[in-house]
Amino acid sequence: MPTVRVEPAGLEFEVGAAETMMEAALRHGYRWPTICGGRGQCRACFVEVLDGGDQFGPIGRCEAEGIQILAESGEDPAAVRLACQASVRGSVTVRKRGVRR
């Protein structure tokens, strides 16, 4: 099963085939920063991809729009994903402050 490692906290959890990164974190008892509750509208859940960028699922329309808005505010569009929208096919490491039990 794919795993996500979240830095700087060093948290690690498994992601099921039909789950987004944020859904898996919540299932494992972690709190993930969000305002919209995972609908892809607030972009507060975005992560910086540190390793395994090729292990994410395809970017859908909602996530692409969010990434574009993040890019307009200075984020590298090749290095960010929305945790509430992104699926994971293999192990990845991301940076997201505020993820906790």
C-alpha positions in Angstrom: 0.0 0.0 0.0 1.4 3.5 -0.8 2.6 5.6 2.0 2.8 9.4 2.6 5.5 10.9 4.8 4.7 14.4 6.0 7.5 16.7 7.0 8.6 18.5 9.2 6.6 16.4 11.7 7.8 13.1 10.3 4.3 11.6 10.2 3.7 8.6 8.0 0.5 6.8 7.0 -0.8 4.5 4.3 -3.2 5.6 1.5 -5.9 3.3 0.1 -6.5 3.0 -3.6 -9.7 5.0 -3.6 -8.5 7.7 -1.1 -7.0 11.1 -1.4 -4.0 12.0 0.7 -6.1 14.1 3.1 -8.8 11.4 3.4 -6.2 8.8 4.4 -4.7 11.2 6.9 -8.1 11.8 8.5 -8.8 8.0 8.6 -5.5 7.6 10.5 -6.5 10.2 13.1 -4.6 13.2 11.8 -5.9 16.7 11.5 -5.2 18.3 8.1 -5.4 22.1 7.6 -8.4 22.9 5.5 -11.1 25.6 5.4 -13.5 24.1 2.8 -13.5 20.6 4.2 -11.8 18.9 1.3 -13.8 20.2 -1.7 -10.7 21.7 -3.4 -11.9 25.3 -3.1 -9.7 26.9 -0.3 -6.3 25.4 -1.3 -5.3 25.5 2.4 -4.5 21.8 2.2 -1.8 22.2 -0.5 1.5 20.3 0.0 5.0 20.8 -1.3 6.2 17.6 -3.0 9.6 16.7 -1.7 10.0 13.2 -3.1 8.0 10.8 -5.3 6.2 13.4 -7.5 5.8 10.7 -10.1 3.8 8.6 -7.6 0.8 10.8 -7.6 -2.4 10.1 -9.6 -3.4 12.4 -12.4 -4.4 16.0 -11.7 -8.1 16.6 -12.2 -9.8 19.8 -13.3 -10.5 21.0 -9.7 -6.9 20.4 -8.6 -5.5 22.0 -11.8 -7.5 25.2 -11.1 -6.2 25.2 -7.5 -2.6 24.7 -8.6 -2.9 27.5 -11.1 -4.1 29.9 -8.4 -1.2 28.8 -6.2 1.2 29.4 -9.1 -0.1 32.9 -9.5 0.7 33.6 -5.8 4.3 32.4 -6.3 4.2 28.6 -5.6 6.0 26.3 -8.1 3.2 24.5 -9.9 5.4 21.5 -10.6 6.0 21.0 -6.8 2.6 21.4 -5.3 -0.5 19.2 -5.0 -3.9 19.6 -3.2 -4.0 17.0 -0.5 -7.8 16.9 -0.7 -7.7 16.0 -4.4 -4.5 14.1 -4.9 -4.4 10.3 -5.0 -1.1 8.4 -4.4 0.1 5.3 -6.3 3.4 4.9 -4.5 5.4 6.3 -1.6 5.7 10.1 -1.4 7.2 12.7 0.9 5.6 16.1 1.3 6.0 19.2 3.4 2.9 20.5 5.2 2.9 22.4 8.4 0.0 21.9 10.8 -0.7 18.2 10.3 -1.1 16.6 13.7 -3.0 14.1 15.8 
